[in-house]
């Protein structure tokens, strides 16, 4: 069943509580912590909630992380906002230490918001004697004492099944689409840069025009960060293209796909990706004149070169996280943010 067909299926009406028992957001019962991976996003969330954000991580001269939380957490609901990026391993250790510190401080509940979940691309045992690193990180967080995990555009959504704890995954398409639509999208078709991204592309297409129509680039991967775009499945001739993916890492997949789509007659090529890692030589590749515009979110901290680029538009996910945080605290459903 396509997304367009699925949209016609009647949905169960949302159950609304009476105003007398409506859950109320009480910020005095909440504390927000963040590490060093992307503190600005956490500060933006705090600003929208009119709350201060504690930044308890310092680093010793030898590189050891030290966590000392400045506030009383006893019987509080704690939200730790920390992307596991730049550097991935350091930010993971900071996250684990913050969870343990909160637990030892008698926090009532520890919710971990990981806008970008590193290691999610290592989600299966596809060769002998390899680690399933994405699951291993989840196990570490479980052992540390998390009560809930919230991510955005998890690379492998099946990762949510490795824990018995609640794990919700939001989609940045709701934040990205209003900015993309400002370009004019009447002649636009959504394209996935590989077969694995078709579900994501369909979501974008449904939000774009309600049809679920997409095209797909057939890609062959020869190793880590090495791929070749071979063919396009679908008609892009004379169309504007919205090329969507969850991650821009070295940008090899995106740049190869853009060149192939141009060869097949595409007009404007717009890229939208949730997590802009932009590891070299990504910016050099994306400077290709075949690419007109690049939309990314602030799930990871972006360098000045990215933020100052005329070709790159950064869209914040802070309002999305604020809405999710409020719903978790009040016990309201997250379905409206996920469907």
TORKOL-4160 file (C-alpha; in steps of 0.2 Angstrom, whole numbers, padded with zeros to 4 digits, m for minus):
339
<pt num="1" X="0000" Y="0000" Z="0000"/>
<pt num="2" X="0007" Y="0017" Z="m0005"/>
<pt num="3" X="0007" Y="0032" Z="0007"/>
<pt num="4" X="m0006" Y="0040" Z="m0004"/>
<pt num="5" X="m0017" Y="0025" Z="m0002"/>
<pt num="6" X="m0014" Y="0024" Z="0017"/>
<pt num="7" X="m0019" Y="0042" Z="0019"/>
<pt num="8" X="m0037" Y="0037" Z="0014"/>
<pt num="9" X="m0039" Y="0024" Z="0028"/>
<pt num="10" X="m0050" Y="0031" Z="0042"/>
<pt num="11" X="m0041" Y="0035" Z="0058"/>
<pt num="12" X="m0047" Y="0033" Z="0075"/>
<pt num="13" X="m0052" Y="0050" Z="0082"/>
<pt num="14" X="m0040" Y="0057" Z="0095"/>
<pt num="15" X="m0046" Y="0055" Z="0112"/>
<pt num="16" X="m0046" Y="0072" Z="0121"/>
<pt num="17" X="m0046" Y="0074" Z="0140"/>
<pt num="18" X="m0058" Y="0086" Z="0148"/>
<pt num="19" X="m0051" Y="0103" Z="0153"/>
<pt num="20" X="m0053" Y="0099" Z="0171"/>
<pt num="21" X="m0040" Y="0085" Z="0170"/>
<pt num="22" X="m0030" Y="0091" Z="0156"/>
<pt num="23" X="m0011" Y="0088" Z="0159"/>
<pt num="24" X="m0001" Y="0104" Z="0162"/>
<pt num="25" X="0017" Y="0107" Z="0158"/>
<pt num="26" X="0026" Y="0111" Z="0174"/>
<pt num="27" X="0044" Y="0117" Z="0170"/>
<pt num="28" X="0048" Y="0117" Z="0189"/>
<pt num="29" X="0047" Y="0098" Z="0189"/>
<pt num="30" X="0060" Y="0097" Z="0174"/>
<pt num="31" X="0078" Y="0099" Z="0172"/>
<pt num="32" X="0087" Y="0100" Z="0155"/>
<pt num="33" X="0105" Y="0095" Z="0153"/>
<pt num="34" X="0117" Y="0095" Z="0138"/>
<pt num="35" X="0135" Y="0090" Z="0134"/>
<pt num="36" X="0147" Y="0097" Z="0122"/>
<pt num="37" X="0142" Y="0090" Z="0106"/>
<pt num="38" X="0129" Y="0102" Z="0101"/>
<pt num="39" X="0125" Y="0114" Z="0116"/>
<pt num="40" X="0117" Y="0128" Z="0105"/>
<pt num="41" X="0102" Y="0117" Z="0100"/>
<pt num="42" X="0099" Y="0113" Z="0119"/>
<pt num="43" X="0100" Y="0131" Z="0123"/>
<pt num="44" X="0088" Y="0135" Z="0109"/>
<pt num="45" X="0076" Y="0122" Z="0116"/>
<pt num="46" X="0078" Y="0130" Z="0134"/>
<pt num="47" X="0075" Y="0147" Z="0127"/>
<pt num="48" X="0058" Y="0142" Z="0119"/>
<pt num="49" X="0053" Y="0134" Z="0136"/>
<pt num="50" X="0060" Y="0149" Z="0146"/>
<pt num="51" X="0071" Y="0137" Z="0155"/>
<pt num="52" X="0089" Y="0137" Z="0159"/>
<pt num="53" X="0100" Y="0122" Z="0153"/>
<pt num="54" X="0113" Y="0115" Z="0164"/>
<pt num="55" X="0130" Y="0111" Z="0155"/>
<pt num="56" X="0138" Y="0100" Z="0167"/>
<pt num="57" X="0153" Y="0093" Z="0157"/>
<pt num="58" X="0171" Y="0099" Z="0158"/>
<pt num="59" X="0186" Y="0091" Z="0152"/>
<pt num="60" X="0203" Y="0087" Z="0161"/>
<pt num="61" X="0219" Y="0091" Z="0153"/>
<pt num="62" X="0222" Y="0073" Z="0148"/>
<pt num="63" X="0205" Y="0072" Z="0139"/>
<pt num="64" X="0195" Y="0064" Z="0153"/>
<pt num="65" X="0177" Y="0070" Z="0154"/>
<pt num="66" X="0170" Y="0076" Z="0171"/>
<pt num="67" X="0152" Y="0078" Z="0175"/>
<pt num="68" X="0145" Y="0088" Z="0190"/>
<pt num="69" X="0127" Y="0093" Z="0189"/>
<pt num="70" X="0124" Y="0110" Z="0197"/>
<pt num="71" X="0105" Y="0108" Z="0202"/>
<pt num="72" X="0095" Y="0097" Z="0213"/>
<pt num="73" X="0088" Y="0082" Z="0203"/>
<pt num="74" X="0079" Y="0073" Z="0217"/>
<pt num="75" X="0062" Y="0067" Z="0210"/>
<pt num="76" X="0064" Y="0078" Z="0195"/>
<pt num="77" X="0061" Y="0073" Z="0177"/>
<pt num="78" X="0077" Y="0075" Z="0168"/>
<pt num="79" X="0079" Y="0078" Z="0149"/>
<pt num="80" X="0097" Y="0076" Z="0142"/>
<pt num="81" X="0100" Y="0083" Z="0125"/>
<pt num="82" X="0115" Y="0076" Z="0117"/>
<pt num="83" X="0119" Y="0072" Z="0099"/>
<pt num="84" X="0132" Y="0058" Z="0097"/>
<pt num="85" X="0143" Y="0067" Z="0085"/>
<pt num="86" X="0159" Y="0077" Z="0084"/>
<pt num="87" X="0167" Y="0067" Z="0091"/>
<pt num="88" X="0156" Y="0052" Z="0091"/>
<pt num="89" X="0165" Y="0042" Z="0105"/>
<pt num="90" X="0167" Y="0057" Z="0116"/>
<pt num="91" X="0149" Y="0063" Z="0115"/>
<pt num="92" X="0143" Y="0045" Z="0119"/>
<pt num="93" X="0154" Y="0044" Z="0135"/>
<pt num="94" X="0148" Y="0061" Z="0140"/>
<pt num="95" X="0130" Y="0055" Z="0138"/>
<pt num="96" X="0133" Y="0039" Z="0148"/>
<pt num="97" X="0141" Y="0049" Z="0162"/>
<pt num="98" X="0127" Y="0062" Z="0162"/>
<pt num="99" X="0114" Y="0048" Z="0163"/>
<pt num="100" X="0124" Y="0040" Z="0178"/>
<pt num="101" X="0126" Y="0056" Z="0187"/>
<pt num="102" X="0107" Y="0060" Z="0186"/>
<pt num="103" X="0103" Y="0042" Z="0192"/>
<pt num="104" X="0114" Y="0044" Z="0207"/>
<pt num="105" X="0106" Y="0061" Z="0210"/>
<pt num="106" X="0089" Y="0052" Z="0213"/>
<pt num="107" X="0081" Y="0059" Z="0197"/>
<pt num="108" X="0064" Y="0052" Z="0195"/>
<pt num="109" X="0065" Y="0049" Z="0176"/>
<pt num="110" X="0079" Y="0051" Z="0164"/>
<pt num="111" X="0074" Y="0054" Z="0146"/>
<pt num="112" X="0088" Y="0055" Z="0133"/>
<pt num="113" X="0085" Y="0066" Z="0117"/>
<pt num="114" X="0098" Y="0061" Z="0104"/>
<pt num="115" X="0094" Y="0071" Z="0089"/>
<pt num="116" X="0108" Y="0062" Z="0079"/>
<pt num="117" X="0111" Y="0044" Z="0084"/>
<pt num="118" X="0129" Y="0040" Z="0079"/>
<pt num="119" X="0133" Y="0022" Z="0075"/>
<pt num="120" X="0115" Y="0019" Z="0068"/>
<pt num="121" X="0123" Y="0014" Z="0051"/>
<pt num="122" X="0131" Y="m0001" Z="0060"/>
<pt num="123" X="0114" Y="m0009" Z="0063"/>
<pt num="124" X="0117" Y="m0027" Z="0057"/>
<pt num="125" X="0129" Y="m0042" Z="0056"/>
<pt num="126" X="0132" Y="m0041" Z="0037"/>
<pt num="127" X="0150" Y="m0049" Z="0038"/>
<pt num="128" X="0158" Y="m0061" Z="0050"/>
<pt num="129" X="0165" Y="m0055" Z="0066"/>
<pt num="130" X="0158" Y="m0037" Z="0066"/>
<pt num="131" X="0150" Y="m0028" Z="0080"/>
<pt num="132" X="0132" Y="m0022" Z="0079"/>
<pt num="133" X="0138" Y="m0005" Z="0086"/>
<pt num="134" X="0121" Y="0004" Z="0085"/>
<pt num="135" X="0113" Y="m0009" Z="0097"/>
<pt num="136" X="0129" Y="m0009" Z="0108"/>
<pt num="137" X="0127" Y="0009" Z="0111"/>
<pt num="138" X="0108" Y="0007" Z="0115"/>
<pt num="139" X="0113" Y="m0007" Z="0128"/>
<pt num="140" X="0126" Y="0005" Z="0136"/>
<pt num="141" X="0112" Y="0018" Z="0138"/>
<pt num="142" X="0100" Y="0005" Z="0145"/>
<pt num="143" X="0113" Y="m0001" Z="0158"/>
<pt num="144" X="0117" Y="0017" Z="0162"/>
<pt num="145" X="0099" Y="0019" Z="0167"/>
<pt num="146" X="0089" Y="0028" Z="0154"/>
<pt num="147" X="0070" Y="0028" Z="0154"/>
<pt num="148" X="0067" Y="0034" Z="0137"/>
<pt num="149" X="0076" Y="0038" Z="0121"/>
<pt num="150" X="0070" Y="0050" Z="0108"/>
<pt num="151" X="0079" Y="0052" Z="0091"/>
<pt num="152" X="0076" Y="0061" Z="0075"/>
<pt num="153" X="0077" Y="0052" Z="0058"/>
<pt num="154" X="0086" Y="0036" Z="0065"/>
<pt num="155" X="0096" Y="0029" Z="0050"/>
<pt num="156" X="0089" Y="0011" Z="0054"/>
<pt num="157" X="0072" Y="0012" Z="0063"/>
<pt num="158" X="0073" Y="m0006" Z="0067"/>
<pt num="159" X="0086" Y="m0001" Z="0080"/>
<pt num="160" X="0071" Y="0005" Z="0091"/>
<pt num="161" X="0067" Y="m0014" Z="0094"/>
<pt num="162" X="0083" Y="m0018" Z="0103"/>
<pt num="163" X="0077" Y="m0011" Z="0120"/>
<pt num="164" X="0062" Y="m0014" Z="0130"/>
<pt num="165" X="0062" Y="0004" Z="0135"/>
<pt num="166" X="0051" Y="0017" Z="0125"/>
<pt num="167" X="0061" Y="0023" Z="0110"/>
<pt num="168" X="0052" Y="0036" Z="0099"/>
<pt num="169" X="0059" Y="0042" Z="0082"/>
<pt num="170" X="0053" Y="0059" Z="0075"/>
<pt num="171" X="0055" Y="0065" Z="0057"/>
<pt num="172" X="0063" Y="0081" Z="0052"/>
<pt num="173" X="0053" Y="0082" Z="0036"/>
<pt num="174" X="0040" Y="0092" Z="0046"/>
<pt num="175" X="0053" Y="0105" Z="0050"/>
<pt num="176" X="0061" Y="0105" Z="0033"/>
<pt num="177" X="0046" Y="0105" Z="0021"/>
<pt num="178" X="0040" Y="0123" Z="0025"/>
<pt num="179" X="0057" Y="0130" Z="0020"/>
<pt num="180" X="0058" Y="0119" Z="0005"/>
<pt num="181" X="0041" Y="0125" Z="m0001"/>
<pt num="182" X="0047" Y="0143" Z="m0001"/>
<pt num="183" X="0057" Y="0138" Z="m0017"/>
<pt num="184" X="0041" Y="0133" Z="m0027"/>
<pt num="185" X="0037" Y="0115" Z="m0029"/>
<pt num="186" X="0024" Y="0113" Z="m0042"/>
<pt num="187" X="0036" Y="0104" Z="m0054"/>
<pt num="188" X="0045" Y="0095" Z="m0041"/>
<pt num="189" X="0048" Y="0076" Z="m0039"/>
<pt num="190" X="0055" Y="0068" Z="m0024"/>
<pt num="191" X="0070" Y="0056" Z="m0027"/>
<pt num="192" X="0079" Y="0044" Z="m0015"/>
<pt num="193" X="0098" Y="0042" Z="m0018"/>
<pt num="194" X="0096" Y="0024" Z="m0015"/>
<pt num="195" X="0084" Y="0010" Z="m0013"/>
<pt num="196" X="0085" Y="0010" Z="0006"/>
<pt num="197" X="0078" Y="0028" Z="0007"/>
<pt num="198" X="0062" Y="0025" Z="m0002"/>
<pt num="199" X="0051" Y="0025" Z="0013"/>
<pt num="200" X="0059" Y="0042" Z="0018"/>
<pt num="201" X="0056" Y="0049" Z="0000"/>
<pt num="202" X="0038" Y="0044" Z="0001"/>
<pt num="203" X="0035" Y="0053" Z="0017"/>
<pt num="204" X="0043" Y="0069" Z="0009"/>
<pt num="205" X="0032" Y="0066" Z="m0007"/>
<pt num="206" X="0016" Y="0064" Z="0003"/>
<pt num="207" X="0020" Y="0081" Z="0013"/>
<pt num="208" X="0025" Y="0089" Z="m0004"/>
<pt num="209" X="0010" Y="0085" Z="m0015"/>
<pt num="210" X="0000" Y="0071" Z="m0007"/>
<pt num="211" X="0004" Y="0058" Z="m0021"/>
<pt num="212" X="0018" Y="0047" Z="m0014"/>
<pt num="213" X="0026" Y="0048" Z="m0031"/>
<pt num="214" X="0045" Y="0046" Z="m0031"/>
<pt num="215" X="0060" Y="0041" Z="m0041"/>
<pt num="216" X="0075" Y="0031" Z="m0036"/>
<pt num="217" X="0093" Y="0031" Z="m0040"/>
<pt num="218" X="0101" Y="0014" Z="m0041"/>
<pt num="219" X="0117" Y="0014" Z="m0031"/>
<pt num="220" X="0131" Y="0002" Z="m0029"/>
<pt num="221" X="0142" Y="0004" Z="m0013"/>
<pt num="222" X="0160" Y="m0003" Z="m0014"/>
<pt num="223" X="0165" Y="0001" Z="0004"/>
<pt num="224" X="0163" Y="0014" Z="0018"/>
<pt num="225" X="0160" Y="0031" Z="0010"/>
<pt num="226" X="0162" Y="0024" Z="m0007"/>
<pt num="227" X="0147" Y="0023" Z="m0019"/>
<pt num="228" X="0143" Y="0024" Z="m0038"/>
<pt num="229" X="0126" Y="0030" Z="m0045"/>
<pt num="230" X="0121" Y="0018" Z="m0059"/>
<pt num="231" X="0103" Y="0022" Z="m0065"/>
<pt num="232" X="0087" Y="0031" Z="m0061"/>
<pt num="233" X="0071" Y="0022" Z="m0059"/>
<pt num="234" X="0057" Y="0034" Z="m0063"/>
<pt num="235" X="0055" Y="0050" Z="m0074"/>
<pt num="236" X="0064" Y="0066" Z="m0070"/>
<pt num="237" X="0066" Y="0074" Z="m0087"/>
<pt num="238" X="0061" Y="0092" Z="m0086"/>
<pt num="239" X="0057" Y="0091" Z="m0068"/>
<pt num="240" X="0064" Y="0099" Z="m0052"/>
<pt num="241" X="0071" Y="0086" Z="m0041"/>
<pt num="242" X="0071" Y="0086" Z="m0022"/>
<pt num="243" X="0084" Y="0073" Z="m0017"/>
<pt num="244" X="0082" Y="0067" Z="0001"/>
<pt num="245" X="0092" Y="0058" Z="0013"/>
<pt num="246" X="0095" Y="0056" Z="0032"/>
<pt num="247" X="0114" Y="0060" Z="0032"/>
<pt num="248" X="0126" Y="0070" Z="0022"/>
<pt num="249" X="0143" Y="0063" Z="0027"/>
<pt num="250" X="0156" Y="0065" Z="0014"/>
<pt num="251" X="0142" Y="0069" Z="0001"/>
<pt num="252" X="0148" Y="0055" Z="m0011"/>
<pt num="253" X="0131" Y="0048" Z="m0013"/>
<pt num="254" X="0122" Y="0065" Z="m0015"/>
<pt num="255" X="0135" Y="0072" Z="m0028"/>
<pt num="256" X="0135" Y="0056" Z="m0038"/>
<pt num="257" X="0116" Y="0055" Z="m0038"/>
<pt num="258" X="0114" Y="0074" Z="m0043"/>
<pt num="259" X="0126" Y="0072" Z="m0058"/>
<pt num="260" X="0116" Y="0057" Z="m0064"/>
<pt num="261" X="0100" Y="0066" Z="m0062"/>
<pt num="262" X="0106" Y="0081" Z="m0072"/>
<pt num="263" X="0112" Y="0069" Z="m0086"/>
<pt num="264" X="0094" Y="0062" Z="m0086"/>
<pt num="265" X="0086" Y="0079" Z="m0089"/>
<pt num="266" X="0082" Y="0085" Z="m0072"/>
<pt num="267" X="0081" Y="0104" Z="m0070"/>
<pt num="268" X="0084" Y="0112" Z="m0052"/>
<pt num="269" X="0091" Y="0099" Z="m0040"/>
<pt num="270" X="0088" Y="0103" Z="m0022"/>
<pt num="271" X="0095" Y="0092" Z="m0008"/>
<pt num="272" X="0087" Y="0090" Z="0009"/>
<pt num="273" X="0095" Y="0080" Z="0023"/>
<pt num="274" X="0092" Y="0079" Z="0042"/>
<pt num="275" X="0110" Y="0077" Z="0048"/>
<pt num="276" X="0123" Y="0087" Z="0040"/>
<pt num="277" X="0140" Y="0079" Z="0046"/>
<pt num="278" X="0149" Y="0087" Z="0031"/>
<pt num="279" X="0165" Y="0078" Z="0033"/>
<pt num="280" X="0179" Y="0082" Z="0020"/>
<pt num="281" X="0177" Y="0083" Z="0005"/>
<pt num="282" X="0158" Y="0085" Z="0007"/>
<pt num="283" X="0158" Y="0104" Z="0004"/>
<pt num="284" X="0169" Y="0103" Z="m0011"/>
<pt num="285" X="0158" Y="0090" Z="m0019"/>
<pt num="286" X="0142" Y="0100" Z="m0015"/>
<pt num="287" X="0149" Y="0115" Z="m0023"/>
<pt num="288" X="0145" Y="0106" Z="m0040"/>
<pt num="289" X="0135" Y="0118" Z="m0050"/>
<pt num="290" X="0122" Y="0104" Z="m0054"/>
<pt num="291" X="0116" Y="0106" Z="m0035"/>
<pt num="292" X="0106" Y="0122" Z="m0033"/>
<pt num="293" X="0101" Y="0122" Z="m0014"/>
<pt num="294" X="0105" Y="0111" Z="0001"/>
<pt num="295" X="0093" Y="0110" Z="0016"/>
<pt num="296" X="0100" Y="0103" Z="0033"/>
<pt num="297" X="0094" Y="0104" Z="0051"/>
<pt num="298" X="0104" Y="0108" Z="0066"/>
<pt num="299" X="0104" Y="0091" Z="0074"/>
<pt num="300" X="0123" Y="0091" Z="0074"/>
<pt num="301" X="0134" Y="0107" Z="0077"/>
<pt num="302" X="0138" Y="0115" Z="0060"/>
<pt num="303" X="0154" Y="0124" Z="0057"/>
<pt num="304" X="0154" Y="0142" Z="0051"/>
<pt num="305" X="0159" Y="0137" Z="0033"/>
<pt num="306" X="0143" Y="0127" Z="0032"/>
<pt num="307" X="0132" Y="0141" Z="0040"/>
<pt num="308" X="0139" Y="0155" Z="0030"/>
<pt num="309" X="0137" Y="0145" Z="0013"/>
<pt num="310" X="0125" Y="0154" Z="0001"/>
<pt num="311" X="0120" Y="0136" Z="m0005"/>
<pt num="312" X="0116" Y="0129" Z="0012"/>
<pt num="313" X="0100" Y="0133" Z="0022"/>
<pt num="314" X="0099" Y="0127" Z="0040"/>
<pt num="315" X="0082" Y="0124" Z="0048"/>
<pt num="316" X="0081" Y="0121" Z="0067"/>
<pt num="317" X="0073" Y="0106" Z="0075"/>
<pt num="318" X="0072" Y="0115" Z="0092"/>
<pt num="319" X="0053" Y="0118" Z="0090"/>
<pt num="320" X="0050" Y="0100" Z="0086"/>
<pt num="321" X="0060" Y="0094" Z="0101"/>
<pt num="322" X="0050" Y="0107" Z="0112"/>
<pt num="323" X="0034" Y="0099" Z="0106"/>
<pt num="324" X="0040" Y="0082" Z="0110"/>
<pt num="325" X="0047" Y="0086" Z="0127"/>
<pt num="326" X="0031" Y="0094" Z="0132"/>
<pt num="327" X="0021" Y="0079" Z="0126"/>
<pt num="328" X="0032" Y="0067" Z="0135"/>
<pt num="329" X="0031" Y="0077" Z="0151"/>
<pt num="330" X="0012" Y="0078" Z="0151"/>
<pt num="331" X="0009" Y="0061" Z="0144"/>
<pt num="332" X="0001" Y="0067" Z="0128"/>
<pt num="333" X="0003" Y="0056" Z="0112"/>
<pt num="334" X="0018" Y="0059" Z="0101"/>
<pt num="335" X="0008" Y="0052" Z="0086"/>
<pt num="336" X="0005" Y="0069" Z="0079"/>
<pt num="337" X="0024" Y="0072" Z="0077"/>
<pt num="338" X="0027" Y="0055" Z="0069"/>
<pt num="339" X="0013" Y="0051" Z="0057"/>
